[in-house]
Amino acid sequence: MCLMRTWTRCSRHLKTGMIEVELFGQLAANGSMLSVIDLALPTTALRLAVHLKINQELVGIITIDGKQSQWTDKIYNGSRVCYFPYLAGG
């Protein structure tokens, strides 16, 4: 597990057929780091969010392998997907 939250990929190896998911802020209510192995690949960021029961209305930014992405972008075996909530403050 990465000790620091960064925009760079973690350096550990992933098992075949696994997606690493990290949730931030209010999206991380049930834990911030997840491994998904029971989803047909390739998939999309939207299908993954539905599979994980993530409220899409709360998601402000999605990254796939460190690149800002859209709901329809493809996710492949070994990808790292991060969901960030909208930023707020004053």
C-alpha positions in Angstrom: 0.0 0.0 0.0 1.3 3.5 -0.8 2.1 5.4 2.3 1.7 8.8 0.7 -1.2 9.9 -1.5 0.3 11.0 -4.7 -0.7 11.2 -8.4 1.9 8.6 -9.3 1.2 4.9 -9.6 2.1 2.6 -6.7 5.1 0.5 -7.4 3.8 -2.9 -6.4 2.7 -5.6 -8.9 -1.0 -6.4 -9.4 -2.5 -9.8 -10.0 -3.9 -10.7 -13.3 -7.5 -9.5 -13.7 -7.3 -7.0 -10.9 -8.1 -3.3 -10.7 -6.8 -1.1 -7.9 -9.3 1.5 -6.7 -8.6 4.4 -4.4 -11.4 6.6 -3.0 -10.8 10.0 -1.4 -12.8 12.3 0.9 -16.4 11.5 1.5 -16.2 8.7 -1.1 -13.9 6.7 1.3 -16.6 5.9 3.9 -15.9 2.1 3.6 -12.2 2.3 3.2 -10.0 4.2 0.8 -8.1 1.4 -1.0 -9.9 -1.5 -2.8 -9.0 -4.3 -5.1 -11.6 -5.4 -7.6 -11.3 -8.9 -9.2 -14.9 -9.8 -9.9 -15.6 -7.5 -12.9 -15.3 -8.3 -16.6 -12.6 -6.3 -18.3 -12.2 -4.0 -20.1 -14.9 -1.9 -18.4 -15.6 1.8 -17.9 -15.3 4.2 -15.0 -19.1 4.3 -14.8 -19.6 0.6 -14.7 -16.9 0.3 -12.0 -18.6 3.0 -9.9 -21.9 1.2 -10.3 -20.3 -2.1 -9.3 -18.8 -0.5 -6.2 -22.0 1.4 -5.4 -20.3 4.8 -5.6 -22.7 7.7 -5.8 -21.8 9.3 -9.1 -23.3 12.7 -8.1 -20.5 13.0 -5.5 -17.6 12.3 -7.9 -15.8 15.4 -9.2 -12.6 13.9 -10.7 -11.8 10.4 -12.0 -8.2 9.3 -12.8 -7.2 6.2 -14.5 -3.5 5.3 -14.3 -2.7 8.9 -13.2 -4.6 10.6 -16.0 -7.8 12.6 -15.6 -10.5 10.6 -17.2 -14.2 10.6 -18.1 -17.0 8.2 -17.1 -16.8 6.5 -20.5 -13.0 5.9 -20.5 -11.9 2.3 -20.6 -10.3 0.5 -17.6 -8.0 -2.5 -18.4 -6.4 -5.2 -16.3 -3.9 -3.8 -13.8 -5.3 -0.2 -13.9 -5.3 2.1 -10.9 -8.5 4.1 -10.7 -9.1 7.0 -8.3 -12.4 8.7 -7.6 -12.3 12.2 -6.0 -15.2 14.2 -4.6 -15.9 17.7 -5.7 -13.7 20.2 -3.9 -15.3 22.8 -1.7 -14.1 25.5 0.6 -13.8 29.2 1.1 
